[in-house]
Amino acid sequence: MPVSKARRREIKIGVLFLSPWLIGLGVFTAYPIIASFYFSFTHYSGLSAPRWIGMDNYVQLFSDPLFGKAIYNTIYLAIIGIPLAQVLSLMTALLLNSKVRFLSIFRTLYFLPSIVPAVAAALLWRWFLNPQFGPVNLFLETIGLPTPGWLTDPAWSKPGLILTSIWGIGGSMVIYLAGLHNIPTELYEAADLDGAGKIAKIFSITLPMLSPVILFNVVMGIINSFQSFTSVFIMTGGGPENSTLVYALSIYRNAFQFYRMGYASAMAWILLVITSVAVFIVFRFFGRYGYFGGTEQ
């Protein structure tokens, strides 16, 4: 069926209005993705023409001890930091979902840390965790507890980073609050009639009904954790002894300090695979045990 002249005119106008976004998508997203995939098979410094070397970058990756170290550090921070942050943000949301005085003030105070600029937050925490004059160690010393080296001790550097990440749980807390408000009160009233306690209602009603919200927060936590860069770069620079060398920082070093742009591109594509596998596992887990839209998936 032929398209009318008026319809063709509407299509042209629509494409014209979309053209700035389409050009931006092509120049700033599609082209860099395609170029990085090509560069991952080349020896490319960013200053000279790329030279095709096939799979050498990928082969070299798996023989590089720093590659394995970066993966270990990143997965360590993700496996411990993400569940801890989700539990604390959900507990905070449950507390802030109750009816108490000055509730809006408490919600604002808990949310504020999540909107502090990343650089400012990293500088602040670097001072907080200073082993000599930081407030955290001064407080621990006051109450008679050991004072760790935090960011200067390889044994405590990753726990220190996890501590700083937990400080900004306000974003996920707000999402949990929105999810809690969408749970029908009739479910809790029926549970009360059956004599269910608070703990039973959390595991039988709250958590199942929050499955989509938990899934979203966990997936976003995985993506953000695997791309963690700013706080580590400012607070530790990957030290001490590469104990905080995360994957994104390793990509940055190879690309912009060692001028191994092709090698860094290969690392970026490996990161995409790792992130995709992690997200796939999470989706499979929630698909089996989660509760979505009235039917278990």
C-alpha positions as CSV (number, residue, x, y, z in Angstrom):
1,M,0.0,0.0,0.0
2,P,1.6,3.3,-1.1
3,V,2.4,5.9,1.6
4,S,0.6,9.1,1.2
5,K,2.4,12.4,0.6
6,A,1.2,13.7,4.0
7,R,2.5,10.6,5.7
8,R,5.9,10.8,4.1
9,R,6.1,14.5,5.2
10,E,5.3,13.4,8.8
11,I,8.1,10.8,8.6
12,K,10.6,13.3,7.3
13,I,9.7,15.7,10.1
14,G,10.0,13.0,12.7
15,V,13.4,11.9,11.4
16,L,14.5,15.5,11.4
17,F,13.6,16.0,15.0
18,L,15.3,12.7,15.9
19,S,18.4,13.4,13.9
20,P,20.4,15.2,16.8
21,W,19.8,12.1,19.0
22,L,20.6,9.7,16.1
23,I,23.9,11.6,15.3
24,G,24.8,11.7,19.0
25,L,24.1,8.0,19.3
26,G,26.2,7.1,16.3
27,V,29.2,9.4,17.1
28,F,29.4,9.1,20.8
29,T,28.1,5.5,21.4
30,A,27.9,3.3,18.4
31,Y,31.3,4.3,16.8
32,P,33.3,4.1,20.1
33,I,31.9,0.6,20.7
34,I,32.7,-0.6,17.2
35,A,36.1,1.1,17.3
36,S,37.0,-0.4,20.7
37,F,36.1,-3.9,19.4
38,Y,38.5,-3.4,16.5
39,F,41.2,-1.9,18.6
40,S,41.1,-4.9,21.0
41,F,42.6,-7.0,18.2
42,T,45.4,-4.4,17.5
43,H,48.5,-3.0,19.0
44,Y,47.4,0.6,19.4
45,S,48.9,3.3,21.6
46,G,46.4,6.0,20.8
47,L,49.2,8.1,19.2
48,S,50.1,5.9,16.2
49,A,48.1,3.9,13.7
50,P,46.7,0.6,15.0
51,R,48.5,-2.6,14.0
52,W,46.5,-5.9,13.7
53,I,47.8,-8.6,16.1
54,G,44.7,-10.8,16.3
55,M,44.0,-12.5,19.6
56,D,47.4,-11.5,21.2
57,N,45.8,-9.0,23.6
58,Y,43.3,-11.5,24.9
59,V,46.0,-14.2,25.3
60,Q,48.3,-11.8,27.1
61,L,45.4,-10.8,29.4
62,F,45.1,-14.2,31.0
63,S,48.8,-14.4,31.6
64,D,49.0,-11.0,33.3
65,P,49.0,-11.4,37.1
66,L,47.5,-7.8,37.5
67,F,44.6,-8.9,35.4
68,G,43.7,-11.7,37.8
69,K,44.3,-9.3,40.7
70,A,42.0,-6.7,39.3
71,I,39.2,-9.3,38.7
72,Y,39.7,-10.7,42.3
73,N,39.5,-7.2,43.9
74,T,36.4,-6.2,41.9
75,I,34.5,-9.5,42.6
76,Y,35.5,-9.3,46.3
77,L,34.1,-5.8,46.6
78,A,31.0,-6.8,44.7
79,I,30.2,-10.0,46.5
80,I,30.6,-8.4,50.0
81,G,29.6,-4.8,49.2
82,I,26.4,-5.4,47.2
83,P,24.6,-7.7,49.6
84,L,25.6,-5.6,52.6
85,A,24.4,-2.4,50.9
86,Q,21.1,-4.0,49.8
87,V,20.4,-5.3,53.3
88,L,21.2,-2.0,55.0
89,S,19.3,0.0,52.5
90,L,16.2,-2.3,52.8
91,M,16.4,-2.2,56.6
92,T,16.6,1.6,56.5
93,A,13.7,1.8,54.1
94,L,11.6,-0.4,56.5
95,L,12.5,1.9,59.4
96,L,11.6,5.0,57.4
97,N,8.4,3.4,56.2
98,S,7.0,3.6,59.7
99,K,4.9,6.5,60.9
100,V,7.0,8.6,63.3
101,R,7.5,12.3,63.8
102,F,9.9,14.3,61.6
103,L,9.9,11.4,59.1
104,S,10.6,13.6,56.1
105,I,13.6,15.0,57.8
106,F,15.0,11.5,58.5
107,R,14.4,10.5,54.9
108,T,16.3,13.6,53.7
109,L,19.2,13.0,56.0
110,Y,19.6,9.4,54.9
111,F,19.3,10.4,51.2
112,L,21.8,13.3,51.2
113,P,25.0,11.2,51.2
114,S,24.0,9.6,47.9
115,I,23.9,13.0,46.1
116,V,27.3,14.2,47.3
117,P,29.7,14.4,44.4
118,A,31.8,11.3,44.1
119,V,35.1,13.3,44.2
120,A,34.0,15.2,47.3
121,A,32.9,12.0,49.0
122,A,36.1,10.3,48.2
123,L,38.2,13.1,49.6
124,L,36.1,13.2,52.7
125,W,36.4,9.5,53.4
126,R,40.1,9.6,52.8
127,W,40.3,12.0,55.7
128,F,37.9,10.0,57.8
129,L,39.9,6.8,57.4
130,N,43.3,8.4,57.9
131,P,45.1,6.0,60.3
132,Q,46.8,8.8,62.3
133,F,44.3,11.6,62.7
134,G,41.1,10.4,61.0
135,P,37.9,10.6,63.1
136,V,37.1,6.9,62.7
137,N,40.4,5.7,64.3
138,L,40.2,8.5,66.9
139,F,36.7,7.2,67.9
140,L,37.9,3.5,68.0
141,E,40.9,4.5,70.1
142,T,38.6,6.4,72.5
143,I,36.4,3.3,73.1
144,G,39.5,1.0,73.4
145,L,39.2,-0.8,70.1
146,P,42.1,-1.5,67.7
147,T,42.8,1.2,65.1
148,P,43.3,-0.4,61.6
149,G,45.5,1.1,58.9
150,W,42.4,1.2,56.6
151,L,43.5,2.6,53.2
152,T,47.2,2.2,54.0
153,D,47.0,-1.5,55.0
154,P,46.4,-4.2,52.4
155,A,44.4,-6.2,54.8
156,W,42.0,-3.4,55.5
157,S,41.9,-1.4,52.3
158,K,39.1,-3.3,50.7
159,P,36.9,-3.3,53.9
160,G,37.6,0.5,53.9
161,L,36.3,0.9,50.4
162,I,33.2,-1.2,51.2
163,L,32.6,1.1,54.2
164,T,32.6,4.1,52.0
165,S,30.3,2.5,49.5
166,I,27.7,1.7,52.2
167,W,27.6,5.4,53.1
168,G,25.8,6.2,49.9
169,I,22.9,3.7,50.1
170,G,20.3,6.5,50.0
171,G,19.5,6.0,46.3
172,S,18.5,2.3,46.7
173,M,16.8,3.1,50.0
174,V,14.5,5.6,48.2
175,I,13.6,2.9,45.6
176,Y,12.9,0.4,48.3
177,L,10.6,3.0,50.0
178,A,8.7,3.4,46.7
179,G,8.3,-0.4,46.5
180,L,7.1,-0.6,50.1
181,H,4.4,2.0,49.4
182,N,3.1,-0.2,46.5
183,I,2.6,-3.3,48.6
184,P,-1.2,-3.6,49.3
185,T,-2.0,-3.1,52.9
186,E,-4.7,-5.9,52.6
187,L,-1.9,-8.5,52.6
188,Y,-0.6,-7.3,56.0
189,E,-4.2,-7.1,57.4
190,A,-4.8,-10.7,56.3
191,A,-1.5,-11.8,57.9
192,D,-2.5,-10.1,61.1
193,L,-5.7,-12.0,61.2
194,D,-3.7,-15.2,60.7
195,G,-1.5,-14.3,63.7
196,A,1.7,-13.7,61.7
197,G,4.5,-11.8,63.4
198,K,6.6,-9.0,62.0
199,I,9.4,-11.3,60.9
200,A,7.0,-13.7,59.2
201,K,5.4,-10.8,57.4
202,I,8.7,-9.6,56.1
203,F,9.7,-13.0,54.6
204,S,6.2,-13.9,53.5
205,I,4.9,-10.6,52.1
206,T,7.5,-7.8,52.0
207,L,10.4,-9.6,50.4
208,P,8.3,-11.5,47.7
209,M,6.4,-8.3,46.8
210,L,9.7,-6.4,46.6
211,S,11.2,-8.9,44.1
212,P,11.2,-6.6,41.1
213,V,12.7,-3.7,43.2
214,I,15.4,-6.0,44.7
215,L,16.2,-7.3,41.2
216,F,16.6,-3.7,39.9
217,N,18.8,-2.6,42.8
218,V,21.0,-5.7,42.6
219,V,21.6,-5.4,38.9
220,M,22.4,-1.7,39.2
221,G,24.7,-2.6,42.1
222,I,26.6,-5.1,40.0
223,I,27.0,-2.7,37.1
224,N,28.1,0.2,39.3
225,S,30.5,-2.1,41.3
226,F,32.2,-3.5,38.2
227,Q,32.6,0.1,36.9
228,S,33.8,1.5,40.2
229,F,36.6,4.0,39.5
230,T,36.4,7.5,41.0
231,S,36.5,6.6,44.7
232,V,39.3,4.1,44.3
233,F,41.4,6.4,42.0
234,I,41.2,9.3,44.5
235,M,41.4,7.4,47.8
236,T,44.0,4.7,47.1
237,G,45.1,4.9,43.5
238,G,45.0,1.1,43.5
239,G,47.3,0.6,46.5
240,P,48.6,-0.4,48.8
241,E,50.3,-3.3,47.0
242,N,47.5,-3.3,44.4
243,S,45.1,-4.5,47.0
244,T,42.5,-2.1,45.7
245,L,43.4,-2.3,42.0
246,V,39.9,-2.7,40.6
247,Y,39.1,-3.6,37.0
248,A,38.1,-0.1,35.8
249,L,41.2,1.4,37.3
250,S,43.3,-1.2,35.6
251,I,41.7,-0.3,32.2
252,Y,42.5,3.4,32.9
253,R,46.1,2.6,33.7
254,N,46.7,0.6,30.6
255,A,44.9,3.1,28.3
256,F,46.1,6.4,29.6
257,Q,49.2,5.8,31.6
258,F,50.9,2.9,29.7
259,Y,49.4,3.9,26.3
260,R,48.2,0.3,25.6
261,M,44.9,1.3,24.1
262,G,44.4,-2.0,22.3
263,Y,45.1,-4.0,25.5
264,A,42.7,-1.8,27.4
265,S,40.0,-2.3,24.8
266,A,40.4,-6.0,25.2
267,M,40.0,-5.6,28.9
268,A,36.8,-3.6,28.4
269,W,35.2,-6.3,26.3
270,I,36.2,-8.9,28.9
271,L,34.5,-6.7,31.5
272,L,31.3,-6.7,29.3
273,V,31.3,-10.5,29.3
274,I,31.8,-10.7,33.0
275,T,29.1,-8.2,33.8
276,S,26.7,-9.9,31.4
277,V,27.3,-13.3,33.0
278,A,26.8,-11.9,36.5
279,V,23.6,-10.1,35.4
280,F,22.4,-13.3,33.7
281,I,22.9,-15.4,36.9
282,V,21.0,-12.8,38.9
283,F,18.1,-12.9,36.4
284,R,18.0,-16.7,36.5
285,F,18.0,-16.7,40.3
286,F,15.2,-14.2,40.6
287,G,13.4,-15.9,37.7
288,R,13.3,-19.1,39.8
289,Y,12.8,-17.6,43.3
290,G,11.3,-14.2,42.7
291,Y,7.7,-13.1,42.6
292,F,6.5,-10.8,39.7
293,G,3.1,-9.5,38.9
294,G,1.1,-12.1,40.9
295,T,2.9,-15.2,39.4
296,E,6.1,-16.8,40.4
297,Q,8.5,-16.8,37.4
